[in-house]
């Protein structure tokens, strides 16, 4: 099922523990501040600078402007839940993690300053089980908790920020398609700054594995899944010769690393073991359909090759039917599955998406409202309701999407819809402001500042002092964003 709308070719093991402020509040009354990139004071134990945080978040905005995003809120919600399971056991405390999904069939995941973790859709295709996927994420969280990049730069404190900017710039080049050049720049910047840094890479990988294995066991996942993933990637690397998977370009797999992981996994006791979750297979079905969008039956074949339960295969059949225009056939499967799994929102929410894509907006609104009565706040359903209401009741769409923007201030798609709802409901100044937010979230900072200037003129014409105040606040923040982005 094709829905509306990030790709990374290098993992920056750039670990930071961060405090993220409350989200900005969107309303017709004064908005509380909070969506700005903060200046974080360094504490005694972490030595985290606001500049590091701003670089990471600015990088994410630039990344979005260059790399294709996988806009799938079901996958997004699932990944956020999985990350939330692992974070408390990863040595990160209460550090909030921002998950971004990448529309790429390549096997990769990455972590950068600011608590940003990215996952390629292709990682789902490679991992047959939830535990195998969790092993990759746990490893990335291990890099973050051990602050590997910052530790590597500790001997060059005065040049830490320029070096970080150089490495992130290299990652941006890679994201834009210049794979070899980008990774060469990133790795070269490290090596030029600290010549012996690369000698620590094996130790850092082993540290991240150790933290990841412990986190997996405490979160209920079999740590041996990491060993299986490492061996599978090793086999893939040997088969592909000089063109290994993206993940292995920055995460080399050696026999000693596999042996070390296997030994450690054998000593760990799994707490409250998780025996599989159909939700993983359902999200994997969506990822496979995204990866094989030109040949949906290949997605079905790939899903059947693993251990996916029959109901996950039925779900994928429904999505394929919907893509082929067989709306009623897809609904029969999805409604049946929803009855069999009343606690899983993905089935009724997917049915609402199917009817929306077929142009049956009233049906989409009714199905979404029914689902939200049972599961208030469900993000995929809430966004779909807002989008469907744009076709029937823009004023109500504004209220729904404004509340969602409060909850997801880093989601560009929410602000795209919010801007449209504002325009259709007569909130012209707020519409320009929402559009400016969408632009700055996707790296178009100069366009965003110009859009704020338009919003200011409209607000002045409307006599909307509340909007004028908020626009002035955001303009100051946007100028700060631009200054940080110029480092790339």
Buried (B, 14 or more C-beta within 10 A) or exposed (E): BEBEEBBBBBBBBBBBBBBBBEBBBBBEEEBBBBBBBBEBEEEEEBBBBBBBBBBBBBBBBBBBBBBBBBBBBBBBBBBBEBBEBBBBBBBBEEBEBBBBBBBBBBBBBBBBBBBBBBBBBBBBBBBBBBBBBBBBBBBBBBBBBBBBBBBBBEEEEEBBBEBBBBBBBBBBBBBBEBBEEBBBBBBEBBEEBBEEBEEBBBEBBBBBBBBBBBBBBBBBBBBBBBBBBBBBBBEBBEEEEEEBBBBBBBBBBEEEBBEBBBEBBEEBEBEEEBEEBBBBBBBBBBBBBBBBBEEBEBBBEBBEEBEBEEBBBBBBBBBBBBBEEBBEBBBBBBBBBBEEBEEBBBBBBBBBBBBBBBEBBEBBBBBBBEBBEEBEEBBBBBBBBBBBBBBEBBEBBBBBBBBBBBEBBBBBBBBBBBBBBBBBBEBBBBBBBBBBBBBBBBBBBEBBBEBBEBBBEBBBEBEBEBBBEBBEBBBEBBEBBBEBBEBB
